[in-house]
Amino acid sequence: MQHEDYRRLVEDSPIAILLVVDGTVRWVNASARRLLAAGSAQADPVGGALEDLVHPDDRANLREGLAAAQRAEPGEGVPLAEWRFVRPAATAVTVEVVASPVLLEGEAALALACWDVSQHVERLRDLAHRATHDRLTGLPNRSLFEDRWSQARSRARRTGVAPAVAFCDVDDLKAVNDLHGHLVGDAVLVAVAQRLSAAAREEDTVARYGGDEFVVLLEGPAETDPTALEERFRRAVSGVAVDVPGRGAVSVRCSLGLVVDEPGDPAAEVLARADARMYRDKRTARD
């Protein structure tokens, strides 16, 4: 293959290719220009620092990757960590990169071949989120709650400050479903999730445990009286109103019980105590 044929092959490649010398972009092909510009006009990347094209959070990985690639043999492809190129309007594209040492007009350079993997990364994130979050309410699910509780217990063994666990149950949700339909019942669950989340602090975890049950993990309750914590969440869900098209509003009450964790006890026992306290609250409301 002639030199000019090879050059045209690289220039017309659907893969974005950048040639970098000492951290400076010396040449890019048409695909790289399209990748970096995303259809918008922007300054020519040639002559600028490669780091300026990369998201600040990824620049440490960039430097490590380039250093590793420079130690490779000529022509050897070195897969690098994923980077995000920053594009116009502060948009970013995640790329997978393979770097190869080359000579550019007699100078040592790196050829960076880049693939846009943004959609793949987004799908992976979406799958990970679905695996750990409830699809209806968006709250952490039972699995994620139990993982965070386990971590909180480990911290409690070091600090001596145990978390608290609140168990919340939507009263008579079945009656709401039977009378108004499951769409209204789902709206009730979403509303309860929002009320509990609004009452929680940033460090707390509100999760949907299953069906009409929610749990709240509160770390550091030593600063606050557990009874006051319980009352705060009970008030938050004491009367949850949801509009029913053509029928006005339906209001539901939730029962709630909170206990301070005992990290030395099985988690199931602690949750059972919170559940029992919740049922006492439910019976009190009915008496």
N, C-alpha and C positions, 0 to 999 in steps of 0.2 A: 504493500500500500504506500503510495506517495505521501510526502509530508503534507501537501495541500489537501489531499483526500482525508487524511487523518484529522487535520485541523477542522475541515468542514463537518466531519463526523462528530467531533466534540462540540463544535459550535451549535449544531442542529440537534444535539442529544436532548431527549425529553427529561433527562436527569440534570438537575441544577449543579453546575460545576464552578467552583471559585479557585483561583490560584492565589496563594498567599505567600508573601516573602516577609519574614521578620514581623509578622502580625499585621502587615499592610496588604490590603486587597489589591492585586496587580492586574487581574483579568477575571471577567465573569462571562459565561455564555448567556444566550438569550433566555434559556429556562431559568437561570438564576436571577436575571433581571425581573422576569415575570413573578417569580416566587417572592422576591424582596419587595416589589412594588405593589403586588396584588391589584393590578389594574389601575393604580393611581400614579401620577407623576411624582417623582422624588429625585433627590440629588443622586448623581452617578456614584455608585458605591466604589468604583475604581479609584484608588488613591487614598481611600479612607482606612481607618483602623477597623479590623474585623470585630474587635470588642464593641465598637459603637453600634454594630448591627445586631448584637446579641443582648437578650434581656439581662439586666443587672444581676438577677438571682442566679443566672447560669454562667456567669463569667469565670467563676472559679473552676467549674467543670471544663470550660473552654480552654483555659490555660493548662490544666492538667492533661487534657486530651492532646493538645498541640505538642506539648513537651514529649508525650509518649510517642506520638507519630514521628517526630523528628529523630527519635532514636531507632526507628525501624529501618530495614533495608530498602533501597530504592525499588519502587514498584510494589512494595508490600502494603496491602490495605489494612489499615488499623481501624476497627469499629470504635467510634467514640460515643460518649454519653449523649442522650438526646438534648438538643438545645432548642431555645425559642428565638427565632429571628423576630425583631420588632419592626413592624411595618407602619405605613402612614396611618394616621388617626389612632395611634397607640394600639393597633391590632397586632396580634402575634401569631406566628405559625410555628408549630413544633416540627422539628426535622430530625431524622436519623442521619448520621454522618459517618462516612468512611473516608479516612485521610491517607494519602499516599505520598511519600517523598518523591519529588521529581526535580528536574533541572529546567529552569526558565531562563533562556538566553544566558546560560552558563552559571546562573545563581541557584543556590539551593532553595527550593520552594516546596510548598505542600499543595497538593491538589485535593480539594474537598468536594466529594460527591454527596449531594443532599437529597433526601426524599421527604416529601411532605407526609407526615404521619399524624396530623392533627385529628382527623376523623377517627383513626384507629385508637388514639389515646383517649379521645372523648368517649368512644364506645366502652373502652375498658373502665373508665371512671364511672360511666353510667351503670355498668354491670356491677361494679363494686358497691355503688350507692344502693342499688336495688337489693343487693344481698344483705345489706345491713340496716335498711330503712323500710318503714311501713309505706306502702304505695299510696294508701288513702290519705294519711295525715302528714306524711313526710318526716315523722318522728323516727328516732332510732328504734329498731325492733328489739325483740327479746334477746337475740344473740349479742347484739352490740351493747345492750344494757348490761348483760351479765359480764361481758368483757371489761366494761368500764368499772363495774362494781368490784371485780377482781383486782383491778389496778388500784382502786381507791382503798381497798383493804390492805394491799401491800404498803401503800403510803401511810396508812393508819398505824401499822405495826412499827414504822420508823418514827412517826411524829407523836403517837399516843392520842391523836384526835380522830375519833371514829366518825364515819359518815352517818347520815340518817337515811332511812328508806321509807317512802310513803307509798301506800297502795290505794288506788282510786278506782271505783267501780261506778258506772253509769246506771242509776236506778231505772228499772222498768224500760230498758231499751227495747225489749221484745214487744211490749205493748205499743211503743211508738212505731215500730216497724209494721206491726199488724194493722194499726189504725191509719197510718199515713204513708206507708211504703218504705222500702229500704233506702231510697234516695234521701228521704228526710232523716232516716236513722243515720245514714252516712254523714249528713250535714251536722247532726248532733255530735258525732264523734270528732269531726273536724273542729267544731266550735269548742269542745272540751279540751282538745289538744292545744288550741290557741290560748285558752284561758290558763291552763297549767303552765304553758311556756311563758306567758306574760308574767306570771307570779314567780317564776324561777329566776335565779341569777345566772350569769354567763357560765359559771363553773359547774352548775347543776346539770343533770341529765334527765330529761323528760322522755319517756319511751312508751310506746304502745305495747303492752305485754301480750295482748291477744283478745279478740272479741271486743267486749265492752270494758276491758281492764287496762288501766294505765299505771305506771310506776314512776316514781321520782327519786333520783339519787341526789342527796344534798351533802356536799363535802364541807367539813369544818363547822358543824353545828354547835361546837362548844361556845362560839361567840353569841349564839342566840338560844333562848329557851326553846327546847323542842316543842313544848305545848304551844308557844307562839307561832312556831313554824307551821305546825299542824293546822292551827286556826287560820293562818294566812291562806293556805292552799284550800282549806274547806270553804272559806268565803269566796274564793275565786271561782269555785264550781258549784256554789250553793243553788244558783238558779240560772241555767243556761238556756237562753231563748233562741229559737230558730224559726225563721219565717216559713210558713207553709203556703204556697201559692193558692190564693182563693179561699184560704181558711184562717188567715191571721197568723198567729205565732203559737208554737208549742214550747213549753218550758219544762226542762227536766232538772232533777237534782242529782248530785253525785255524792256518794258516801266515801269517806276517806279516813285512813288510819296511818299514823306515822310512829315509827319506833327508831331508837338509836341503835345502830348496828353493833353487834358483838363479833368482831373479826375472828374470834376463836371458835365460834359456833358455825355449823354448816349454813350456807346461804339460804337453803330451803327452809330451815327452822326460823331464821330471822324474817324471811318473807311471810311465813305462816303466821308469825306474831303480828306483823303489820296487817295481814289479811283478817285476822281475828279482831283486831282493833277496828278495822273498817266495818266489819259486820256489826260490832257493837254500836257504831255510829249509825248504821242503817236501821237497826232495831229502835234506837232512841228516836229517830225521826218518825218512825211509824207509830210509836206509842202516843 
